[in-house]
Amino acid sequence: MSLLFNLFADNILPIIIVVGVGFVLQLTLKIDPRTLSRVIFYAFTPALVFTILASSEINTNEILHMAGFTILVSACVGTLSWFLTRSLHLKPHIASAFILVSTFINAGNYGLSVNSFALGEAGLTWASIYFVTSSLLINSAGVYIASVGHTSPSKALLRLLKVPSLYAIPLALLVRISGVSLPITLWRPIDLLGSAAVPSMLILLGMQIARAGLPKRGKLVILAAGLRLIIAPLIAWLIASFMGMSGVSRQAGILESAMPTAVMTIVLATEFDVELEFVTAAVFVTTLISPLTITPILAILGV
């Protein structure tokens, strides 16, 4: 029990405290989180992705390996959630919402933080690859699922092309391949922006939770939470074994797969009018109870 408490205190509690700061700020100051969200999306996150990929010692093949792992896990969880919606005979909008909250994870503000605390810089590097890949998935496949056929694949692709982190990847790889060292005058501001990403994401998460309200469709939310927090990491564990993953990459991949529902699903639900109350409730509940599932996973992984 003491081991679990220490893992919680060292890796999860610091995150909860920072999230709590965002929660209190939202309750007291009523800040519009969209402004902070855009700053994170367009400035902090691309800088973080660039600095991590450009400076890491992970080779390109390993990066592709983690990206493939992320896609496989997401595809398996998404397929399973689709079968559940069919067996439950859910209406199209409810089905789309259920698939969204079950499949797409908070790999950014929560996942990067957990991996950074638990696995250090190496874990953060692997987790960032997972995060970028999952971001591309939610901005393409996620948009298509949320639109319930009302948005064409071409429009989903256009949304994908607007993701700044997408361009940080080839730029970082170009720097790695060329062996060019960026001048300090250029590297330091990029590094500073990237350093602001994780704490800002946690503040934003707290603000979003404060705005979430009480859960709706309780039984369906619980089912989605079980799929997201318990079944998904089990699937990731099997896929990691199948792909021969080991060490920190395996730990980071499974940890990321155990994260709660992505805050971005609320954005998609709002834009496409897809059961916003249910989606918001799923984000709130999975985030709230995730320490109870992530802490033992940290212990099992031997962190």
BELSUL-V591930 format. One record per pair of residues at least 24 apart in sequence whose C-alpha atoms are under 6 Angstrom apart, sorted by sequence separation. I is the first residue (numbers start at 1). GAP is how many residues later the second one is. D is the distance in whole Angstrom. If there is no record, write none. Layout:
I|GAP|D, I|GAP|D
//
This chain:
107|24|5, 233|24|5, 78|25|5, 233|25|5, 77|26|6, 260|26|5, 260|27|5, 74|29|6, 229|29|5, 96|49|6, 96|50|6, 70|60|6, 221|61|6, 225|61|6, 216|62|5, 216|65|6, 67|66|6, 215|66|4, 212|68|6, 52|73|6, 209|75|6, 109|89|6, 109|92|4, 109|93|5, 11|106|5, 11|107|6, 46|118|6, 50|118|5, 54|118|5, 46|119|4, 53|119|6, 42|122|6, 46|122|6, 50|122|5, 54|122|6, 102|122|5, 126|123|6, 127|125|6, 147|125|6, 102|126|5, 123|129|6, 47|143|5, 111|145|5, 47|146|6, 48|146|4, 47|147|5, 44|149|5, 107|149|6, 44|150|5, 45|152|6, 44|153|5, 106|153|6, 105|154|6, 106|154|6, 105|155|6, 106|155|5, 105|156|4, 106|156|4, 105|157|4, 104|158|6, 101|160|5, 73|163|6, 22|181|4, 26|181|5, 93|181|6, 19|183|5, 23|183|4, 19|184|5, 22|184|4, 23|184|5, 22|185|5, 20|186|6, 19|187|4, 23|187|5, 8|287|6
//
